[in-house]
Amino acid sequence: MQVQSVPLGSVTIGPQSWRDETVRSIRRAERLVRQTRAGRAGTGSRPRTCVAAAAATATGFFPKRTDAEAAGDTITEGERGDSRDSIRNKKMSRPQTTGGTSVAPFPPPSLREQCAAGSVGAASEYMRRVREVEGQLRRQAGRVRQEGTKLERERVHLEKMLRSLRVDLQVNRKSKEGRSRRPATAETERDGADYLLACERRELAELKQDLEGALRNTLTLLQALGQCSRQLLDCAGERARVLELLPLSGSPSPSSPTFSRTDPVSPFTPECKQVLESSTVTVNQSQLLRENIRQMLTSAIARQRAAHRTVNDGLVKKIAETVTLKQNLTMMSAATRQAVFRKQREINCILHSHGRAQGPEYSGDILSREKLNRPLVQVYQRHPGTQLPEAAHLIQGSAVLRRCLTSSEDELSRLQSACLQLLGNLRGKRAAAQVDSAVVRMRRQLVDKRAMPTVLQQGAY
C-alpha cells in the first residue's frame, strides 16, 4: 500500500518551532516507511538476509526521492546523526548471514544454526580431504614397507650367496694346498687340474665382487626406503592431527583420489607431494634392483655350479688318468722284474760257459786229452803249417763270452734301474691318486647345496 502524506491544516496554533518539529518527525517517519517498502521485491513477504540489506544500503539501492520530498525533508545535522546512530545500533544488534539476494528487516531465526552447519560442513569437507591424503600417505607407506620387506629378503639371499662363495673360495684354496702335497717332483708340476682351479678362483672372485656391489646398493636402497617410510608416516601423523573428532560420515571414498594441486595451507601440501613422488621413485628403483638381484643370483648360482662341476670333472679325469698310468706301471714293472730275473739267469749261464772255456785254475787239473803237448799233437805239429786251431778258438770263445757277459751285466743294471724307477713312479701315482681323491671328497663334502633357496637353485639349471 502506497503511503500518502496527510494534508496539514491551514490554521496555525501554537509556536512555529513546535509545528516544524512535528512536521519533520512526520516526514522522517514517512521516508523511513517508504525506504522500507521500496527495498522489498515483488515476491511476497519472504524474509531475506541482512547481508543483502547491507549491500543494498552500501550501494544505495533505494528508490530516489522526488524534488518535493527532498525539499520538504530538511533535517539538521544533529537529527541526521541521531538517525545514523539508530540505524547503526539496529545493524549491530542483529547478526548477518549469507544466502539470499533480497533485503529483510531482520535475519531468519535459524541464522546461528545455518552458520554452525556451514562451519561443520567446511570442517567436515576439510577433514575428509585430510583423511584421503592421510589414507594415500599410509597406503604408500605400506607399499614402501612391503617393498622394504621384499628387498630385505633379497639382501638375505645375497648374503647367503656371498657366504657360499666364500666357502667355495676356501675350498678352492684347500684344494690347491692339498694338490701341492703330491709326493714326486713330476707330480707337483702344474697340470690341467691346477689350471681349472685357477680359473675357478678367478670366476668366484669376480662373482663375489659383483654381489658385494649389489649388496652395497641394496643396503643403500633399504636406508632410502626406511627414510621414505618414516617421512610418509610423519606426514600422515601430521595430517591426522585434525581427525580426532572425524565422524563416520567423514570417511574417504573407497577409490583412492588423485591430488594434482598443492597448497601450503591445504590438506595436500607440497611436502606431501614431494614425499609421495620420492617414495614412488624409490619403490620403482627397489623393484628394478630386486629383478637385477634375482637375475644376478640365478646367474651366479649357475656359474658357481658350472665352475665347481668343471673342476670336479677335471680332477676325476686326472684321477682316472693317474689310475690308468698306475695300472700300466704295475704291469710294466712286473714285466721288467721278469726280464731282470731272465737276464740274471742268462748272465749266470754266460759265467758258467766262460769258466768252462777258461778251463781249470791249476795245470794239474787239466785232463790229458786237453793238454796241447800231448803226443798226438806234437807228432801232428812236426811239419810246418799244421798248427791246430784249438787254442785260437778257445781264446776267441773266451773273448766273446767276456763281451756277452759285459753287455748282459749292463742290460741287467739298466733293467734294475728301470724297475726301480717304475716302482717309484708307481708309488708317486698311487699317492697322487689318493691326494686327488681326497681333494674331490673334500670339495663334495664342503659344498652346502642348502645355502640358497630351492627356487633360485631350480632357476640356475
C-alpha positions as CSV (number, residue, x, y, z in Angstrom):
1,M,0.0,0.0,0.0
2,Q,1.4,3.4,-1.0
3,V,2.0,5.8,1.8
4,Q,0.5,9.2,1.2
5,S,1.1,12.4,3.2
6,V,-1.8,13.8,5.2
7,P,-2.5,17.4,4.3
8,L,-1.8,19.7,7.2
9,G,-4.3,22.3,8.4
10,S,-4.0,25.9,7.3
11,V,-4.7,27.3,10.8
12,T,-1.6,27.7,12.8
13,I,-2.0,27.5,16.5
14,G,1.0,27.5,18.8
15,P,4.6,28.4,18.1
16,Q,6.2,27.8,14.7
17,S,9.1,25.8,16.1
18,W,6.7,23.3,17.7
19,R,4.9,22.9,14.4
20,D,8.2,22.5,12.3
21,E,9.5,19.8,14.7
22,T,6.3,17.8,14.4
23,V,6.4,18.1,10.6
24,R,10.0,17.0,10.5
25,S,9.1,13.9,12.6
26,I,6.2,13.0,10.4
27,R,8.2,13.3,7.2
28,R,11.2,11.4,8.7
29,A,8.7,8.6,9.5
30,E,7.3,8.7,6.0
31,R,10.7,8.5,4.5
32,L,11.7,5.5,6.6
33,V,8.5,3.7,5.8
34,R,9.0,4.4,2.1
35,Q,12.6,3.2,2.2
36,T,11.5,0.0,3.9
37,R,8.7,-0.6,1.4
38,A,10.9,0.2,-1.6
39,G,13.6,-2.3,-0.5
40,R,11.3,-5.3,-0.9
41,A,10.8,-7.2,-4.2
42,G,7.5,-8.2,-5.6
43,T,7.8,-11.9,-4.5
44,G,5.7,-11.6,-1.4
45,S,6.7,-11.4,2.3
46,R,9.6,-13.9,2.1
47,P,12.3,-13.0,4.6
48,R,15.7,-12.1,3.3
49,T,19.1,-11.9,4.9
50,C,20.6,-8.8,6.3
51,V,23.8,-9.1,4.2
52,A,21.8,-8.3,1.1
53,A,20.2,-5.4,3.0
54,A,23.6,-4.1,4.0
55,A,24.8,-4.5,0.4
56,A,21.7,-2.5,-0.8
57,T,22.3,0.2,1.8
58,A,26.0,0.4,0.9
59,T,25.3,0.6,-2.9
60,G,22.3,3.0,-2.5
61,F,19.8,0.5,-4.0
62,F,16.8,2.5,-2.7
63,P,14.3,4.5,-4.8
64,K,15.2,8.0,-5.4
65,R,13.1,10.7,-3.8
66,T,11.2,13.4,-5.7
67,D,12.3,17.1,-5.6
68,A,9.3,17.9,-3.3
69,E,10.2,15.2,-0.9
70,A,13.8,16.3,-0.9
71,A,12.8,19.9,-0.4
72,G,10.4,19.0,2.4
73,D,12.8,16.6,4.1
74,T,15.3,19.1,5.6
75,I,17.0,17.5,8.5
76,T,19.5,19.2,10.6
77,E,23.0,17.7,11.2
78,G,22.0,16.7,14.8
79,E,18.9,14.8,13.6
80,R,20.9,13.1,10.8
81,G,23.4,12.0,13.4
82,D,20.7,10.6,15.6
83,S,19.2,8.8,12.6
84,R,22.6,7.2,11.7
85,D,23.2,6.2,15.3
86,S,19.8,4.5,15.4
87,I,20.4,2.6,12.1
88,R,23.9,1.6,13.2
89,N,22.6,0.3,16.5
90,K,19.9,-1.7,14.7
91,K,22.6,-3.2,12.4
92,M,24.9,-4.1,15.3
93,S,22.1,-5.6,17.3
94,R,21.2,-8.2,14.7
95,P,23.6,-10.8,13.1
96,Q,24.2,-11.0,9.3
97,T,24.4,-14.1,7.2
98,T,24.7,-15.1,3.5
99,G,22.3,-17.0,1.3
100,G,19.8,-14.6,-0.4
101,T,19.7,-11.6,-2.7
102,S,16.7,-9.7,-1.1
103,V,16.6,-7.4,1.9
104,A,14.7,-8.1,5.1
105,P,14.3,-6.1,8.2
106,F,15.8,-8.9,10.3
107,P,17.7,-12.2,9.7
108,P,15.8,-15.5,10.0
109,P,15.6,-17.3,13.3
110,S,17.8,-20.2,12.1
111,L,20.8,-18.0,11.3
112,R,23.0,-19.4,14.1
113,E,22.2,-22.9,13.1
114,Q,22.9,-22.2,9.5
115,C,26.3,-20.6,10.4
116,A,27.1,-23.6,12.6
117,A,26.0,-26.0,9.9
118,G,28.2,-24.2,7.3
119,S,31.2,-24.3,9.7
120,V,30.6,-28.0,10.3
121,G,30.3,-28.7,6.6
122,A,33.5,-26.8,5.8
123,A,35.4,-28.6,8.6
124,S,34.0,-32.0,7.6
125,E,35.0,-31.4,4.0
126,Y,38.5,-30.4,5.1
127,M,38.8,-33.4,7.4
128,R,37.5,-35.7,4.7
129,R,40.2,-34.4,2.3
130,V,42.8,-34.7,5.1
131,R,41.6,-38.3,5.7
132,E,42.0,-39.0,2.0
133,V,45.5,-37.6,2.0
134,E,46.3,-39.5,5.1
135,G,45.0,-42.7,3.6
136,Q,47.1,-42.2,0.5
137,L,50.2,-41.5,2.6
138,R,49.6,-44.6,4.8
139,R,48.9,-46.8,1.8
140,Q,52.1,-45.5,0.2
141,A,53.9,-46.2,3.4
142,G,52.5,-49.7,3.4
143,R,53.8,-50.2,-0.1
144,V,57.2,-48.9,0.8
145,R,57.3,-51.1,3.9
146,Q,56.2,-54.2,1.8
147,E,58.9,-53.3,-0.8
148,G,61.4,-53.0,2.0
149,T,60.5,-56.5,3.2
150,K,60.9,-57.9,-0.2
151,L,64.2,-56.1,-0.7
152,E,65.3,-57.3,2.8
153,R,64.6,-60.9,1.7
154,E,66.8,-60.4,-1.4
155,R,69.5,-59.0,0.9
156,V,69.4,-62.2,2.9
157,H,69.7,-64.2,-0.3
158,L,72.7,-62.1,-1.3
159,E,74.4,-62.6,2.0
160,K,73.8,-66.4,1.8
161,M,75.2,-66.4,-1.7
162,L,78.3,-64.4,-0.6
163,R,78.8,-66.9,2.3
164,S,78.6,-69.7,-0.2
165,L,81.1,-68.0,-2.5
166,R,83.5,-67.5,0.5
167,V,83.2,-71.2,1.3
168,D,83.9,-72.1,-2.3
169,L,87.0,-69.8,-2.2
170,Q,88.2,-71.6,0.9
171,V,87.5,-75.0,-0.8
172,N,89.5,-73.8,-3.8
173,R,92.4,-72.7,-1.6
174,K,92.3,-76.0,0.3
175,S,92.2,-77.9,-3.0
176,K,95.2,-76.1,-4.2
177,E,97.1,-76.7,-1.0
178,G,96.1,-80.4,-1.0
179,R,97.3,-80.9,-4.5
180,S,100.6,-79.3,-3.6
181,R,101.3,-82.3,-1.2
182,R,101.7,-84.8,-4.0
183,P,104.9,-86.7,-3.4
184,A,107.0,-86.8,-6.6
185,T,108.5,-83.7,-8.2
186,A,106.9,-84.7,-11.5
187,E,103.5,-84.9,-9.8
188,T,103.7,-81.4,-8.3
189,E,104.1,-79.7,-11.7
190,R,101.2,-77.6,-12.9
191,D,98.6,-79.6,-15.0
192,G,95.1,-79.2,-16.3
193,A,93.5,-79.5,-12.9
194,D,95.7,-76.7,-11.5
195,Y,94.6,-74.5,-14.4
196,L,91.0,-75.3,-13.7
197,L,91.4,-74.4,-10.1
198,A,92.9,-71.1,-11.1
199,C,90.0,-70.4,-13.4
200,E,87.5,-71.3,-10.7
201,R,89.2,-68.9,-8.3
202,R,89.0,-66.1,-10.8
203,E,85.4,-66.8,-11.5
204,L,84.5,-66.9,-7.9
205,A,86.4,-63.7,-7.1
206,E,84.5,-61.9,-10.0
207,L,81.1,-63.2,-8.7
208,K,82.0,-62.1,-5.2
209,Q,82.9,-58.6,-6.3
210,D,79.7,-58.3,-8.3
211,L,77.5,-59.5,-5.5
212,E,79.2,-57.3,-3.0
213,G,78.4,-54.3,-5.2
214,A,74.8,-55.4,-5.4
215,L,74.7,-55.8,-1.6
216,R,76.0,-52.2,-1.1
217,N,73.3,-50.9,-3.5
218,T,70.7,-52.9,-1.6
219,L,71.7,-51.6,1.8
220,T,71.7,-48.0,0.4
221,L,68.2,-48.5,-1.0
222,L,67.0,-50.1,2.2
223,Q,68.1,-47.0,4.1
224,A,66.3,-44.8,1.5
225,L,63.1,-46.9,1.8
226,G,63.2,-46.6,5.6
227,Q,63.7,-42.9,5.3
228,C,60.7,-42.6,2.9
229,S,58.6,-44.7,5.2
230,R,59.4,-42.5,8.1
231,Q,58.7,-39.4,6.1
232,L,55.4,-40.7,4.9
233,L,54.3,-41.7,8.4
234,D,55.4,-38.3,9.8
235,C,53.3,-36.6,7.1
236,A,50.4,-38.9,7.8
237,G,50.7,-38.3,11.5
238,E,50.8,-34.5,10.9
239,R,47.7,-34.8,8.7
240,A,45.9,-36.9,11.4
241,R,46.0,-34.2,14.0
242,V,42.7,-32.8,12.7
243,L,41.0,-36.2,12.6
244,E,40.3,-36.8,16.3
245,L,36.6,-35.8,16.0
246,L,36.0,-37.1,12.5
247,P,32.5,-38.6,12.2
248,L,31.8,-41.8,10.4
249,S,30.3,-39.8,7.5
250,G,33.6,-38.1,7.0
251,S,35.4,-41.3,5.9
252,P,37.0,-41.1,2.5
253,S,35.6,-42.7,-0.6
254,P,36.9,-46.3,-1.4
255,S,38.5,-45.1,-4.6
256,S,41.9,-43.6,-4.0
257,P,41.8,-39.9,-5.0
258,T,44.5,-38.2,-7.0
259,F,45.7,-34.8,-6.0
260,S,47.3,-32.5,-8.6
261,R,47.2,-29.1,-7.0
262,T,49.2,-28.3,-3.9
263,D,48.9,-25.6,-1.4
264,P,50.8,-25.0,1.9
265,V,47.6,-24.5,3.8
266,S,45.6,-27.2,2.1
267,P,45.4,-30.9,3.1
268,F,47.7,-31.8,0.2
269,T,50.8,-29.8,0.9
270,P,54.0,-29.6,-1.3
271,E,55.8,-31.6,1.3
272,C,53.3,-34.5,0.9
273,K,53.6,-34.4,-2.9
274,Q,57.4,-34.4,-2.7
275,V,57.4,-37.4,-0.2
276,L,54.9,-39.3,-2.4
277,E,56.9,-38.7,-5.6
278,S,60.2,-39.6,-3.9
279,S,58.8,-42.7,-2.4
280,T,57.3,-43.8,-5.7
281,V,60.7,-43.3,-7.4
282,T,62.4,-45.2,-4.6
283,V,59.9,-48.1,-4.8
284,N,60.5,-48.3,-8.6
285,Q,64.2,-48.4,-8.1
286,S,63.8,-51.1,-5.5
287,Q,61.7,-53.2,-7.8
288,L,64.2,-52.8,-10.6
289,L,67.1,-53.7,-8.2
290,R,65.2,-56.8,-7.0
291,E,64.8,-58.0,-10.5
292,N,68.5,-57.4,-11.2
293,I,69.4,-59.2,-7.9
294,R,67.3,-62.2,-8.8
295,Q,68.9,-62.4,-12.2
296,M,72.4,-61.9,-10.7
297,L,71.7,-64.7,-8.1
298,T,70.4,-67.1,-10.8
299,S,73.4,-66.4,-13.0
300,A,75.8,-66.6,-10.0
301,I,74.5,-69.9,-8.9
302,A,74.7,-71.3,-12.5
303,R,78.3,-70.0,-12.9
304,Q,79.3,-71.2,-9.4
305,R,78.0,-74.7,-10.1
306,A,79.5,-74.8,-13.6
307,A,82.9,-73.9,-12.2
308,H,82.6,-76.4,-9.3
309,R,81.5,-79.1,-11.7
310,T,84.2,-78.4,-14.2
311,V,86.9,-78.6,-11.5
312,N,85.5,-81.8,-10.1
313,D,85.3,-83.3,-13.6
314,G,88.9,-82.3,-14.3
315,L,90.1,-83.8,-11.0
316,V,88.1,-87.0,-11.7
317,K,89.7,-87.2,-15.2
318,K,93.1,-86.6,-13.6
319,I,92.4,-89.4,-11.1
320,A,91.3,-91.7,-13.9
321,E,94.4,-90.9,-15.9
322,T,96.6,-91.5,-12.9
323,V,94.9,-94.8,-12.1
324,T,95.4,-95.9,-15.8
325,L,99.1,-94.9,-15.6
326,K,99.4,-96.7,-12.3
327,Q,98.0,-99.9,-13.8
328,N,100.3,-99.6,-16.8
329,L,103.2,-99.0,-14.4
330,T,102.3,-102.1,-12.4
331,M,102.2,-104.3,-15.5
332,M,105.4,-102.8,-16.8
333,S,107.2,-103.1,-13.5
334,A,106.2,-106.8,-13.4
335,A,107.5,-107.3,-16.9
336,T,110.7,-105.5,-16.1
337,R,111.3,-107.6,-13.0
338,Q,110.7,-110.7,-15.0
339,A,113.3,-109.5,-17.6
340,V,115.7,-108.9,-14.7
341,F,115.3,-112.4,-13.5
342,R,115.7,-113.8,-17.0
343,K,118.8,-111.6,-17.7
344,Q,120.3,-112.8,-14.4
345,R,119.9,-116.4,-15.4
346,E,121.5,-115.6,-18.7
347,I,124.4,-114.0,-17.0
348,N,124.8,-117.0,-14.8
349,C,124.9,-119.2,-17.9
350,I,127.5,-117.0,-19.5
351,L,129.6,-117.0,-16.5
352,H,129.4,-120.8,-16.4
353,S,130.3,-121.1,-20.1
354,H,133.2,-118.6,-19.7
355,G,134.5,-120.5,-16.8
356,R,134.3,-123.8,-18.7
357,A,136.0,-122.2,-21.6
358,Q,138.9,-121.0,-19.4
359,G,139.5,-124.4,-18.1
360,P,140.7,-125.4,-14.7
361,E,142.5,-123.0,-12.4
362,Y,145.5,-125.4,-11.9
363,S,147.5,-127.1,-14.5
364,G,147.3,-130.3,-12.6
365,D,143.6,-130.4,-13.1
366,I,143.9,-130.4,-16.9
367,L,142.9,-133.7,-18.4
368,S,145.4,-135.5,-20.6
369,R,143.2,-135.1,-23.7
370,E,143.1,-131.4,-23.2
371,K,146.8,-130.8,-23.0
372,L,148.4,-129.2,-26.0
373,N,151.6,-131.1,-25.5
374,R,150.1,-134.5,-25.8
375,P,151.9,-136.9,-28.2
376,L,149.4,-136.8,-30.9
377,V,149.5,-133.1,-31.2
378,Q,153.3,-133.0,-31.1
379,V,153.6,-135.5,-33.9
380,Y,151.0,-133.5,-35.9
381,Q,152.9,-130.3,-35.5
382,R,156.2,-131.6,-36.7
383,H,155.6,-130.3,-40.2
384,P,155.1,-126.5,-40.7
385,G,151.6,-125.2,-41.3
386,T,149.9,-128.0,-39.4
387,Q,149.0,-125.9,-36.4
388,L,145.8,-126.9,-34.7
389,P,143.1,-124.0,-34.3
390,E,142.1,-125.3,-30.8
391,A,144.0,-122.6,-28.9
392,A,142.8,-119.8,-31.1
393,H,139.2,-121.0,-30.9
394,L,139.5,-121.2,-27.1
395,I,140.9,-117.6,-26.9
396,Q,138.2,-116.2,-29.3
397,G,135.4,-118.0,-27.4
398,S,136.6,-116.6,-24.1
399,A,136.7,-113.1,-25.6
400,V,133.1,-113.5,-27.0
401,L,131.8,-114.8,-23.7
402,R,133.5,-111.9,-21.9
403,R,131.9,-109.4,-24.2
404,C,128.5,-111.0,-23.8
405,L,128.9,-111.1,-20.1
406,T,129.8,-107.4,-20.0
407,S,126.8,-106.4,-22.2
408,S,124.4,-108.6,-20.2
409,E,125.6,-107.1,-17.0
410,D,125.0,-103.6,-18.4
411,E,121.5,-104.6,-19.6
412,L,120.8,-106.1,-16.1
413,S,121.8,-102.9,-14.4
414,R,119.6,-100.9,-16.8
415,L,116.7,-103.2,-16.2
416,Q,117.1,-103.0,-12.5
417,S,117.3,-99.1,-12.6
418,A,114.2,-99.1,-14.9
419,C,112.4,-101.4,-12.5
420,L,113.3,-99.2,-9.5
421,Q,112.1,-96.1,-11.5
422,L,108.9,-97.8,-12.4
423,L,108.3,-98.8,-8.8
424,G,109.0,-95.2,-7.6
425,N,106.7,-93.8,-10.3
426,L,104.1,-96.3,-9.3
427,R,104.3,-95.1,-5.7
428,G,104.0,-91.5,-6.8
429,K,101.0,-92.2,-9.0
430,R,99.3,-94.1,-6.2
431,A,99.9,-91.2,-3.7
432,A,98.8,-88.6,-6.3
433,A,95.6,-90.5,-7.0
434,Q,94.9,-90.7,-3.2
435,V,95.6,-86.9,-2.9
436,D,93.3,-86.1,-5.8
437,S,90.6,-88.4,-4.5
438,A,90.8,-86.8,-1.1
439,V,90.5,-83.3,-2.7
440,V,87.4,-84.4,-4.6
441,R,85.8,-85.8,-1.5
442,M,86.6,-82.7,0.4
443,R,85.1,-80.5,-2.3
444,R,81.9,-82.6,-2.4
445,Q,81.6,-82.5,1.4
446,L,82.2,-78.8,2.0
447,V,79.8,-77.6,-0.7
448,D,76.5,-76.8,1.0
449,K,73.6,-77.2,-1.5
450,R,71.1,-75.9,1.0
451,A,72.7,-72.5,1.3
452,M,70.3,-70.9,-1.3
453,P,66.5,-71.2,-1.7
454,T,65.2,-74.0,-3.9
455,V,63.5,-71.6,-6.3
456,L,66.8,-70.0,-7.1
457,Q,68.6,-73.3,-7.4
458,Q,66.0,-74.6,-9.8
459,G,66.3,-71.4,-11.9
460,A,70.0,-71.9,-12.1
461,Y,69.8,-75.1,-14.2
